[in-house]
């Protein structure tokens, strides 16, 4: 894990507040690609089988990326998405 990979970090300097979705989502994608976590939002890094040994690692990484995204959007918007089950689900919901 890189020094900058802590759960409270911000991916973007200006949080998502609604009107800036395109700009903010593009900035988030660039940051996630730089951190080698883009697969969690585009669906390429799928959750492993529940009986697999990699499930805990995947859940930890998915939760970390979710916290980065939630910390990078306005509090009003973030509160609507606190109960999504994965970062992919959160990302898809934000796009709507």
Gaussian input, Z-matrix of N, CA and C with variables (Angstrom, degrees):
# hf/3-21g

backbone

0 1
 N
 C     1     B1
 C     2     B2     1     A1
 N     3     B3     2     A2     1     D1
 C     4     B4     3     A3     2     D2
 C     5     B5     4     A4     3     D3
 N     6     B6     5     A5     4     D4
 C     7     B7     6     A6     5     D5
 C     8     B8     7     A7     6     D6
 N     9     B9     8     A8     7     D7
 C    10    B10     9     A9     8     D8
 C    11    B11    10    A10     9     D9
 N    12    B12    11    A11    10    D10
 C    13    B13    12    A12    11    D11
 C    14    B14    13    A13    12    D12
 N    15    B15    14    A14    13    D13
 C    16    B16    15    A15    14    D14
 C    17    B17    16    A16    15    D15
 N    18    B18    17    A17    16    D16
 C    19    B19    18    A18    17    D17
 C    20    B20    19    A19    18    D18
 N    21    B21    20    A20    19    D19
 C    22    B22    21    A21    20    D20
 C    23    B23    22    A22    21    D21
 N    24    B24    23    A23    22    D22
 C    25    B25    24    A24    23    D23
 C    26    B26    25    A25    24    D24
 N    27    B27    26    A26    25    D25
 C    28    B28    27    A27    26    D26
 C    29    B29    28    A28    27    D27
 N    30    B30    29    A29    28    D28
 C    31    B31    30    A30    29    D29
 C    32    B32    31    A31    30    D30
 N    33    B33    32    A32    31    D31
 C    34    B34    33    A33    32    D32
 C    35    B35    34    A34    33    D33
 N    36    B36    35    A35    34    D34
 C    37    B37    36    A36    35    D35
 C    38    B38    37    A37    36    D36
 N    39    B39    38    A38    37    D37
 C    40    B40    39    A39    38    D38
 C    41    B41    40    A40    39    D39
 N    42    B42    41    A41    40    D40
 C    43    B43    42    A42    41    D41
 C    44    B44    43    A43    42    D42
 N    45    B45    44    A44    43    D43
 C    46    B46    45    A45    44    D44
 C    47    B47    46    A46    45    D45
 N    48    B48    47    A47    46    D46
 C    49    B49    48    A48    47    D47
 C    50    B50    49    A49    48    D48
 N    51    B51    50    A50    49    D49
 C    52    B52    51    A51    50    D50
 C    53    B53    52    A52    51    D51
 N    54    B54    53    A53    52    D52
 C    55    B55    54    A54    53    D53
 C    56    B56    55    A55    54    D54
 N    57    B57    56    A56    55    D55
 C    58    B58    57    A57    56    D56
 C    59    B59    58    A58    57    D57
 N    60    B60    59    A59    58    D58
 C    61    B61    60    A60    59    D59
 C    62    B62    61    A61    60    D60
 N    63    B63    62    A62    61    D61
 C    64    B64    63    A63    62    D62
 C    65    B65    64    A64    63    D63
 N    66    B66    65    A65    64    D64
 C    67    B67    66    A66    65    D65
 C    68    B68    67    A67    66    D66
 N    69    B69    68    A68    67    D67
 C    70    B70    69    A69    68    D68
 C    71    B71    70    A70    69    D69
 N    72    B72    71    A71    70    D70
 C    73    B73    72    A72    71    D71
 C    74    B74    73    A73    72    D72
 N    75    B75    74    A74    73    D73
 C    76    B76    75    A75    74    D74
 C    77    B77    76    A76    75    D75
 N    78    B78    77    A77    76    D76
 C    79    B79    78    A78    77    D77
 C    80    B80    79    A79    78    D78
 N    81    B81    80    A80    79    D79
 C    82    B82    81    A81    80    D80
 C    83    B83    82    A82    81    D81
 N    84    B84    83    A83    82    D82
 C    85    B85    84    A84    83    D83
 C    86    B86    85    A85    84    D84
 N    87    B87    86    A86    85    D85
 C    88    B88    87    A87    86    D86
 C    89    B89    88    A88    87    D87
 N    90    B90    89    A89    88    D88
 C    91    B91    90    A90    89    D89
 C    92    B92    91    A91    90    D90
 N    93    B93    92    A92    91    D91
 C    94    B94    93    A93    92    D92
 C    95    B95    94    A94    93    D93
 N    96    B96    95    A95    94    D94
 C    97    B97    96    A96    95    D95
 C    98    B98    97    A97    96    D96
 N    99    B99    98    A98    97    D97
 C   100   B100    99    A99    98    D98
 C   101   B101   100   A100    99    D99
 N   102   B102   101   A101   100   D100
 C   103   B103   102   A102   101   D101
 C   104   B104   103   A103   102   D102
 N   105   B105   104   A104   103   D103
 C   106   B106   105   A105   104   D104
 C   107   B107   106   A106   105   D105
 N   108   B108   107   A107   106   D106
 C   109   B109   108   A108   107   D107
 C   110   B110   109   A109   108   D108
 N   111   B111   110   A110   109   D109
 C   112   B112   111   A111   110   D110
 C   113   B113   112   A112   111   D111
 N   114   B114   113   A113   112   D112
 C   115   B115   114   A114   113   D113
 C   116   B116   115   A115   114   D114
 N   117   B117   116   A116   115   D115
 C   118   B118   117   A117   116   D116
 C   119   B119   118   A118   117   D117
 N   120   B120   119   A119   118   D118
 C   121   B121   120   A120   119   D119
 C   122   B122   121   A121   120   D120
 N   123   B123   122   A122   121   D121
 C   124   B124   123   A123   122   D122
 C   125   B125   124   A124   123   D123
 N   126   B126   125   A125   124   D124
 C   127   B127   126   A126   125   D125
 C   128   B128   127   A127   126   D126
 N   129   B129   128   A128   127   D127
 C   130   B130   129   A129   128   D128
 C   131   B131   130   A130   129   D129
 N   132   B132   131   A131   130   D130
 C   133   B133   132   A132   131   D131
 C   134   B134   133   A133   132   D132
 N   135   B135   134   A134   133   D133
 C   136   B136   135   A135   134   D134
 C   137   B137   136   A136   135   D135
 N   138   B138   137   A137   136   D136
 C   139   B139   138   A138   137   D137
 C   140   B140   139   A139   138   D138
 N   141   B141   140   A140   139   D139
 C   142   B142   141   A141   140   D140
 C   143   B143   142   A142   141   D141
 N   144   B144   143   A143   142   D142
 C   145   B145   144   A144   143   D143
 C   146   B146   145   A145   144   D144
 N   147   B147   146   A146   145   D145
 C   148   B148   147   A147   146   D146
 C   149   B149   148   A148   147   D147
 N   150   B150   149   A149   148   D148
 C   151   B151   150   A150   149   D149
 C   152   B152   151   A151   150   D150
 N   153   B153   152   A152   151   D151
 C   154   B154   153   A153   152   D152
 C   155   B155   154   A154   153   D153
 N   156   B156   155   A155   154   D154
 C   157   B157   156   A156   155   D155
 C   158   B158   157   A157   156   D156
 N   159   B159   158   A158   157   D157
 C   160   B160   159   A159   158   D158
 C   161   B161   160   A160   159   D159
 N   162   B162   161   A161   160   D160
 C   163   B163   162   A162   161   D161
 C   164   B164   163   A163   162   D162
 N   165   B165   164   A164   163   D163
 C   166   B166   165   A165   164   D164
 C   167   B167   166   A166   165   D165
 N   168   B168   167   A167   166   D166
 C   169   B169   168   A168   167   D167
 C   170   B170   169   A169   168   D168
 N   171   B171   170   A170   169   D169
 C   172   B172   171   A171   170   D170
 C   173   B173   172   A172   171   D171
 N   174   B174   173   A173   172   D172
 C   175   B175   174   A174   173   D173
 C   176   B176   175   A175   174   D174
 N   177   B177   176   A176   175   D175
 C   178   B178   177   A177   176   D176
 C   179   B179   178   A178   177   D177
 N   180   B180   179   A179   178   D178
 C   181   B181   180   A180   179   D179
 C   182   B182   181   A181   180   D180
 N   183   B183   182   A182   181   D181
 C   184   B184   183   A183   182   D182
 C   185   B185   184   A184   183   D183
 N   186   B186   185   A185   184   D184
 C   187   B187   186   A186   185   D185
 C   188   B188   187   A187   186   D186
 N   189   B189   188   A188   187   D187
 C   190   B190   189   A189   188   D188
 C   191   B191   190   A190   189   D189
 N   192   B192   191   A191   190   D190
 C   193   B193   192   A192   191   D191
 C   194   B194   193   A193   192   D192
 N   195   B195   194   A194   193   D193
 C   196   B196   195   A195   194   D194
 C   197   B197   196   A196   195   D195
 N   198   B198   197   A197   196   D196
 C   199   B199   198   A198   197   D197
 C   200   B200   199   A199   198   D198
 N   201   B201   200   A200   199   D199
 C   202   B202   201   A201   200   D200
 C   203   B203   202   A202   201   D201
 N   204   B204   203   A203   202   D202
 C   205   B205   204   A204   203   D203
 C   206   B206   205   A205   204   D204
 N   207   B207   206   A206   205   D205
 C   208   B208   207   A207   206   D206
 C   209   B209   208   A208   207   D207
 N   210   B210   209   A209   208   D208
 C   211   B211   210   A210   209   D209
 C   212   B212   211   A211   210   D210
 N   213   B213   212   A212   211   D211
 C   214   B214   213   A213   212   D212
 C   215   B215   214   A214   213   D213
 N   216   B216   215   A215   214   D214
 C   217   B217   216   A216   215   D215
 C   218   B218   217   A217   216   D216
 N   219   B219   218   A218   217   D217
 C   220   B220   219   A219   218   D218
 C   221   B221   220   A220   219   D219
 N   222   B222   221   A221   220   D220
 C   223   B223   222   A222   221   D221
 C   224   B224   223   A223   222   D222
 N   225   B225   224   A224   223   D223
 C   226   B226   225   A225   224   D224
 C   227   B227   226   A226   225   D225
 N   228   B228   227   A227   226   D226
 C   229   B229   228   A228   227   D227
 C   230   B230   229   A229   228   D228
 N   231   B231   230   A230   229   D229
 C   232   B232   231   A231   230   D230
 C   233   B233   232   A232   231   D231
 N   234   B234   233   A233   232   D232
 C   235   B235   234   A234   233   D233
 C   236   B236   235   A235   234   D234
 N   237   B237   236   A236   235   D235
 C   238   B238   237   A237   236   D236
 C   239   B239   238   A238   237   D237
 N   240   B240   239   A239   238   D238
 C   241   B241   240   A240   239   D239
 C   242   B242   241   A241   240   D240
 N   243   B243   242   A242   241   D241
 C   244   B244   243   A243   242   D242
 C   245   B245   244   A244   243   D243
 N   246   B246   245   A245   244   D244
 C   247   B247   246   A246   245   D245
 C   248   B248   247   A247   246   D246
 N   249   B249   248   A248   247   D247
 C   250   B250   249   A249   248   D248
 C   251   B251   250   A250   249   D249
 N   252   B252   251   A251   250   D250
 C   253   B253   252   A252   251   D251
 C   254   B254   253   A253   252   D252
 N   255   B255   254   A254   253   D253
 C   256   B256   255   A255   254   D254
 C   257   B257   256   A256   255   D255
 N   258   B258   257   A257   256   D256
 C   259   B259   258   A258   257   D257
 C   260   B260   259   A259   258   D258
 N   261   B261   260   A260   259   D259
 C   262   B262   261   A261   260   D260
 C   263   B263   262   A262   261   D261
 N   264   B264   263   A263   262   D262
 C   265   B265   264   A264   263   D263
 C   266   B266   265   A265   264   D264
 N   267   B267   266   A266   265   D265
 C   268   B268   267   A267   266   D266
 C   269   B269   268   A268   267   D267
 N   270   B270   269   A269   268   D268
 C   271   B271   270   A270   269   D269
 C   272   B272   271   A271   270   D270
 N   273   B273   272   A272   271   D271
 C   274   B274   273   A273   272   D272
 C   275   B275   274   A274   273   D273
 N   276   B276   275   A275   274   D274
 C   277   B277   276   A276   275   D275
 C   278   B278   277   A277   276   D276
 N   279   B279   278   A278   277   D277
 C   280   B280   279   A279   278   D278
 C   281   B281   280   A280   279   D279
 N   282   B282   281   A281   280   D280
 C   283   B283   282   A282   281   D281
 C   284   B284   283   A283   282   D282
 N   285   B285   284   A284   283   D283
 C   286   B286   285   A285   284   D284
 C   287   B287   286   A286   285   D285

   B1=1.4439
   B2=1.5238
   B3=1.3078
   B4=1.4482
   B5=1.5218
   B6=1.3482
   B7=1.4627
   B8=1.5153
   B9=1.3269
   B10=1.4607
   B11=1.5278
   B12=1.3122
   B13=1.4635
   B14=1.5293
   B15=1.2981
   B16=1.4584
   B17=1.5227
   B18=1.3083
   B19=1.4620
   B20=1.5217
   B21=1.3154
   B22=1.4542
   B23=1.5148
   B24=1.3197
   B25=1.4630
   B26=1.5266
   B27=1.3200
   B28=1.4615
   B29=1.5195
   B30=1.3146
   B31=1.4631
   B32=1.5186
   B33=1.3045
   B34=1.4653
   B35=1.5240
   B36=1.3332
   B37=1.4651
   B38=1.5294
   B39=1.3323
   B40=1.4651
   B41=1.5235
   B42=1.3280
   B43=1.4680
   B44=1.5256
   B45=1.3158
   B46=1.4623
   B47=1.5220
   B48=1.3274
   B49=1.4611
   B50=1.5071
   B51=1.3196
   B52=1.4626
   B53=1.5078
   B54=1.3264
   B55=1.4649
   B56=1.5245
   B57=1.3006
   B58=1.4608
   B59=1.5300
   B60=1.3289
   B61=1.4678
   B62=1.5231
   B63=1.3225
   B64=1.4668
   B65=1.5202
   B66=1.3169
   B67=1.4622
   B68=1.5227
   B69=1.3017
   B70=1.4564
   B71=1.5328
   B72=1.3053
   B73=1.4659
   B74=1.5240
   B75=1.3163
   B76=1.4737
   B77=1.5274
   B78=1.3271
   B79=1.4687
   B80=1.5253
   B81=1.3345
   B82=1.4626
   B83=1.5260
   B84=1.3240
   B85=1.4665
   B86=1.5215
   B87=1.3200
   B88=1.4682
   B89=1.5307
   B90=1.3213
   B91=1.4681
   B92=1.5252
   B93=1.3190
   B94=1.4665
   B95=1.5219
   B96=1.3225
   B97=1.4655
   B98=1.5294
   B99=1.3254
   B100=1.4632
   B101=1.5276
   B102=1.3176
   B103=1.4596
   B104=1.5287
   B105=1.3203
   B106=1.4644
   B107=1.5304
   B108=1.3413
   B109=1.4685
   B110=1.5240
   B111=1.3070
   B112=1.4591
   B113=1.5282
   B114=1.3129
   B115=1.4580
   B116=1.5177
   B117=1.3218
   B118=1.4656
   B119=1.5231
   B120=1.3281
   B121=1.4640
   B122=1.5211
   B123=1.3270
   B124=1.4627
   B125=1.5284
   B126=1.3202
   B127=1.4563
   B128=1.5118
   B129=1.3220
   B130=1.4651
   B131=1.5262
   B132=1.3110
   B133=1.4637
   B134=1.5276
   B135=1.3164
   B136=1.4635
   B137=1.5226
   B138=1.3208
   B139=1.4576
   B140=1.5267
   B141=1.3342
   B142=1.4718
   B143=1.5273
   B144=1.3151
   B145=1.4644
   B146=1.5230
   B147=1.3204
   B148=1.4626
   B149=1.5177
   B150=1.3127
   B151=1.4578
   B152=1.5268
   B153=1.3171
   B154=1.4601
   B155=1.5198
   B156=1.3134
   B157=1.4666
   B158=1.5252
   B159=1.3090
   B160=1.4584
   B161=1.5269
   B162=1.3198
   B163=1.4602
   B164=1.5289
   B165=1.3199
   B166=1.4718
   B167=1.5228
   B168=1.3207
   B169=1.4738
   B170=1.5205
   B171=1.3292
   B172=1.4631
   B173=1.5242
   B174=1.3292
   B175=1.4629
   B176=1.5254
   B177=1.3213
   B178=1.4627
   B179=1.5273
   B180=1.3239
   B181=1.4689
   B182=1.5247
   B183=1.3242
   B184=1.4613
   B185=1.5313
   B186=1.3193
   B187=1.4658
   B188=1.5230
   B189=1.3183
   B190=1.4602
   B191=1.5222
   B192=1.3273
   B193=1.4644
   B194=1.5264
   B195=1.3355
   B196=1.4597
   B197=1.5262
   B198=1.3232
   B199=1.4661
   B200=1.5223
   B201=1.3313
   B202=1.4725
   B203=1.5208
   B204=1.3354
   B205=1.4679
   B206=1.5335
   B207=1.3226
   B208=1.4660
   B209=1.5289
   B210=1.3296
   B211=1.4645
   B212=1.5216
   B213=1.3224
   B214=1.4658
   B215=1.5226
   B216=1.3265
   B217=1.4652
   B218=1.5299
   B219=1.3060
   B220=1.4655
   B221=1.5278
   B222=1.3121
   B223=1.4655
   B224=1.5281
   B225=1.3204
   B226=1.4674
   B227=1.5222
   B228=1.3283
   B229=1.4683
   B230=1.5229
   B231=1.3273
   B232=1.4653
   B233=1.5243
   B234=1.3242
   B235=1.4657
   B236=1.5264
   B237=1.3175
   B238=1.4634
   B239=1.5216
   B240=1.3387
   B241=1.4602
   B242=1.5268
   B243=1.3121
   B244=1.4600
   B245=1.5264
   B246=1.3185
   B247=1.4614
   B248=1.5235
   B249=1.3243
   B250=1.4637
   B251=1.5225
   B252=1.3200
   B253=1.4615
   B254=1.5211
   B255=1.3298
   B256=1.4641
   B257=1.5239
   B258=1.3195
   B259=1.4604
   B260=1.5257
   B261=1.3098
   B262=1.4715
   B263=1.5255
   B264=1.3267
   B265=1.4642
   B266=1.5311
   B267=1.3260
   B268=1.4660
   B269=1.5225
   B270=1.3255
   B271=1.4669
   B272=1.5257
   B273=1.3226
   B274=1.4672
   B275=1.5277
   B276=1.3195
   B277=1.4648
   B278=1.5280
   B279=1.3173
   B280=1.4648
   B281=1.5239
   B282=1.3240
   B283=1.4701
   B284=1.5224
   B285=1.3201
   B286=1.4676
   B287=1.4716
   A1=107.92
   A2=114.99
   A3=120.84
   A4=109.77
   A5=116.35
   A6=120.67
   A7=111.98
   A8=117.34
   A9=120.79
   A10=112.60
   A11=117.89
   A12=121.71
   A13=112.69
   A14=117.93
   A15=120.53
   A16=108.82
   A17=117.62
   A18=121.06
   A19=114.33
   A20=119.46
   A21=121.11
   A22=115.40
   A23=117.22
   A24=119.41
   A25=112.75
   A26=115.69
   A27=122.37
   A28=108.70
   A29=116.77
   A30=120.80
   A31=112.00
   A32=117.10
   A33=122.11
   A34=109.40
   A35=115.88
   A36=119.52
   A37=112.51
   A38=117.56
   A39=122.01
   A40=107.76
   A41=118.27
   A42=119.95
   A43=112.99
   A44=114.51
   A45=121.22
   A46=108.65
   A47=116.52
   A48=120.20
   A49=112.27
   A50=118.51
   A51=121.71
   A52=112.92
   A53=116.18
   A54=120.47
   A55=113.53
   A56=117.68
   A57=120.92
   A58=112.93
   A59=117.95
   A60=120.89
   A61=112.61
   A62=118.60
   A63=120.24
   A64=111.85
   A65=116.57
   A66=120.46
   A67=111.18
   A68=116.02
   A69=120.75
   A70=111.39
   A71=118.02
   A72=120.27
   A73=110.53
   A74=117.15
   A75=120.40
   A76=110.20
   A77=116.70
   A78=120.74
   A79=111.06
   A80=116.50
   A81=120.31
   A82=110.93
   A83=116.86
   A84=120.39
   A85=111.41
   A86=116.79
   A87=120.52
   A88=109.79
   A89=116.91
   A90=120.85
   A91=111.54
   A92=116.91
   A93=120.24
   A94=111.63
   A95=117.35
   A96=120.54
   A97=109.77
   A98=116.93
   A99=120.91
   A100=111.56
   A101=117.24
   A102=122.08
   A103=112.49
   A104=116.61
   A105=122.42
   A106=111.91
   A107=115.66
   A108=121.35
   A109=112.30
   A110=118.19
   A111=121.99
   A112=112.03
   A113=117.53
   A114=121.72
   A115=114.45
   A116=116.93
   A117=119.86
   A118=111.82
   A119=118.27
   A120=119.64
   A121=112.63
   A122=118.19
   A123=118.86
   A124=112.59
   A125=117.52
   A126=121.48
   A127=115.56
   A128=118.66
   A129=120.54
   A130=112.73
   A131=116.56
   A132=121.18
   A133=107.18
   A134=115.34
   A135=120.98
   A136=111.63
   A137=115.06
   A138=120.83
   A139=109.25
   A140=117.18
   A141=119.76
   A142=111.26
   A143=115.90
   A144=121.32
   A145=110.13
   A146=115.39
   A147=120.34
   A148=113.04
   A149=117.84
   A150=119.68
   A151=112.00
   A152=117.29
   A153=121.27
   A154=112.32
   A155=115.46
   A156=120.65
   A157=112.52
   A158=117.76
   A159=120.71
   A160=113.70
   A161=117.91
   A162=120.60
   A163=112.34
   A164=118.46
   A165=121.05
   A166=111.38
   A167=117.16
   A168=120.59
   A169=110.30
   A170=115.99
   A171=119.99
   A172=110.72
   A173=117.90
   A174=121.78
   A175=111.18
   A176=116.31
   A177=120.59
   A178=110.53
   A179=116.87
   A180=120.44
   A181=111.12
   A182=117.62
   A183=121.68
   A184=110.36
   A185=116.72
   A186=120.79
   A187=111.50
   A188=116.29
   A189=119.96
   A190=110.61
   A191=117.09
   A192=120.77
   A193=109.95
   A194=117.09
   A195=119.73
   A196=110.75
   A197=117.31
   A198=119.38
   A199=110.72
   A200=118.02
   A201=120.45
   A202=110.51
   A203=115.95
   A204=119.88
   A205=110.10
   A206=117.16
   A207=119.95
   A208=111.75
   A209=116.95
   A210=120.76
   A211=112.32
   A212=117.21
   A213=121.90
   A214=112.82
   A215=116.61
   A216=119.76
   A217=108.35
   A218=115.82
   A219=119.50
   A220=110.30
   A221=114.86
   A222=120.56
   A223=111.76
   A224=117.15
   A225=120.77
   A226=111.76
   A227=116.49
   A228=120.80
   A229=109.87
   A230=117.35
   A231=121.56
   A232=112.05
   A233=117.14
   A234=120.34
   A235=112.63
   A236=117.36
   A237=121.11
   A238=112.78
   A239=117.33
   A240=120.82
   A241=113.93
   A242=117.92
   A243=120.12
   A244=113.45
   A245=118.21
   A246=120.34
   A247=114.39
   A248=117.82
   A249=119.25
   A250=108.27
   A251=116.45
   A252=119.45
   A253=114.63
   A254=118.28
   A255=120.14
   A256=109.90
   A257=115.41
   A258=119.48
   A259=110.82
   A260=118.11
   A261=120.87
   A262=109.68
   A263=116.68
   A264=120.91
   A265=110.43
   A266=117.02
   A267=120.86
   A268=110.99
   A269=116.64
   A270=121.13
   A271=111.11
   A272=116.13
   A273=120.20
   A274=111.36
   A275=117.34
   A276=121.31
   A277=110.98
   A278=117.89
   A279=121.03
   A280=111.52
   A281=116.49
   A282=120.96
   A283=112.28
   A284=117.61
   A285=120.45
   A286=112.77
   D1=136.03
   D2=178.66
   D3=-75.66
   D4=156.79
   D5=178.56
   D6=-58.03
   D7=-31.02
   D8=-177.49
   D9=-87.17
   D10=4.83
   D11=-177.09
   D12=-95.99
   D13=52.76
   D14=176.06
   D15=-101.68
   D16=155.82
   D17=-169.96
   D18=-67.95
   D19=-23.27
   D20=-177.83
   D21=-88.97
   D22=4.81
   D23=-175.67
   D24=-72.27
   D25=158.17
   D26=175.44
   D27=-101.59
   D28=134.97
   D29=177.56
   D30=-81.76
   D31=-29.13
   D32=-174.64
   D33=-131.97
   D34=155.29
   D35=-178.62
   D36=-79.55
   D37=-28.63
   D38=177.98
   D39=-114.81
   D40=117.21
   D41=-176.36
   D42=-68.07
   D43=156.18
   D44=175.01
   D45=-68.41
   D46=125.60
   D47=178.48
   D48=-128.10
   D49=9.05
   D50=175.89
   D51=122.08
   D52=-68.92
   D53=-176.73
   D54=-70.01
   D55=-18.52
   D56=-175.09
   D57=-104.74
   D58=28.11
   D59=-175.82
   D60=-56.56
   D61=-48.95
   D62=-175.56
   D63=-60.71
   D64=-47.29
   D65=-179.75
   D66=-65.81
   D67=-46.29
   D68=-176.99
   D69=-67.44
   D70=-42.93
   D71=-179.38
   D72=-65.16
   D73=-37.36
   D74=177.07
   D75=-63.08
   D76=-44.09
   D77=178.03
   D78=-62.77
   D79=-40.11
   D80=178.24
   D81=-63.96
   D82=-43.14
   D83=179.70
   D84=-61.83
   D85=-40.86
   D86=178.19
   D87=-62.58
   D88=-45.40
   D89=179.32
   D90=-63.59
   D91=-42.63
   D92=179.48
   D93=-65.96
   D94=-37.82
   D95=176.87
   D96=-63.53
   D97=-41.92
   D98=179.74
   D99=-63.73
   D100=-29.03
   D101=179.97
   D102=-94.89
   D103=6.59
   D104=179.18
   D105=59.14
   D106=40.18
   D107=179.70
   D108=-125.00
   D109=10.61
   D110=-177.66
   D111=-61.07
   D112=-32.97
   D113=-179.43
   D114=-59.04
   D115=-22.87
   D116=179.27
   D117=-73.07
   D118=-29.88
   D119=-179.87
   D120=-94.80
   D121=-25.97
   D122=-179.21
   D123=-95.15
   D124=0.83
   D125=174.92
   D126=87.58
   D127=-0.23
   D128=-179.00
   D129=-76.30
   D130=-22.76
   D131=177.38
   D132=-105.21
   D133=84.34
   D134=-174.61
   D135=-81.40
   D136=155.07
   D137=178.00
   D138=-64.04
   D139=130.06
   D140=178.48
   D141=-71.28
   D142=168.06
   D143=177.37
   D144=-56.37
   D145=147.78
   D146=-177.54
   D147=-63.12
   D148=-25.52
   D149=179.57
   D150=-93.14
   D151=3.20
   D152=179.31
   D153=-79.54
   D154=159.05
   D155=-178.40
   D156=-79.18
   D157=-16.27
   D158=-176.95
   D159=-91.42
   D160=-0.26
   D161=-175.81
   D162=-60.23
   D163=-46.53
   D164=-178.44
   D165=-63.12
   D166=-40.52
   D167=177.63
   D168=-62.89
   D169=-43.37
   D170=-179.66
   D171=-64.80
   D172=-45.16
   D173=179.70
   D174=-60.59
   D175=-40.61
   D176=178.76
   D177=-63.83
   D178=-47.01
   D179=179.99
   D180=-65.39
   D181=-41.79
   D182=179.21
   D183=-61.97
   D184=-43.08
   D185=178.61
   D186=-65.05
   D187=-37.12
   D188=178.50
   D189=-64.19
   D190=-46.28
   D191=178.95
   D192=-64.31
   D193=-39.34
   D194=178.07
   D195=-61.70
   D196=-41.12
   D197=179.10
   D198=-65.88
   D199=-36.25
   D200=176.74
   D201=-61.05
   D202=-45.21
   D203=-179.07
   D204=-66.85
   D205=-47.05
   D206=-179.55
   D207=-61.33
   D208=-33.97
   D209=177.14
   D210=-75.19
   D211=-11.01
   D212=-177.17
   D213=-106.67
   D214=11.10
   D215=176.29
   D216=-126.04
   D217=158.02
   D218=-177.21
   D219=-60.27
   D220=151.94
   D221=-177.51
   D222=-58.79
   D223=-39.68
   D224=-179.99
   D225=-61.11
   D226=-42.03
   D227=179.45
   D228=-73.09
   D229=-43.67
   D230=-176.89
   D231=-58.49
   D232=-38.59
   D233=-178.47
   D234=-61.11
   D235=-25.37
   D236=178.89
   D237=-74.75
   D238=-15.37
   D239=-172.69
   D240=-120.97
   D241=16.15
   D242=-176.82
   D243=-66.82
   D244=-18.83
   D245=-174.52
   D246=-109.32
   D247=16.29
   D248=174.22
   D249=-71.69
   D250=155.09
   D251=-172.77
   D252=-93.04
   D253=-15.34
   D254=179.86
   D255=-153.23
   D256=162.93
   D257=178.33
   D258=-66.21
   D259=-32.57
   D260=177.73
   D261=-61.95
   D262=-44.47
   D263=178.21
   D264=-63.13
   D265=-43.79
   D266=178.17
   D267=-60.92
   D268=-46.38
   D269=-178.65
   D270=-61.03
   D271=-44.51
   D272=179.48
   D273=-64.01
   D274=-39.19
   D275=178.59
   D276=-66.37
   D277=-40.92
   D278=178.71
   D279=-62.49
   D280=-33.83
   D281=-177.49
   D282=-69.69
   D283=-19.87
   D284=-176.89
   D285=-79.65

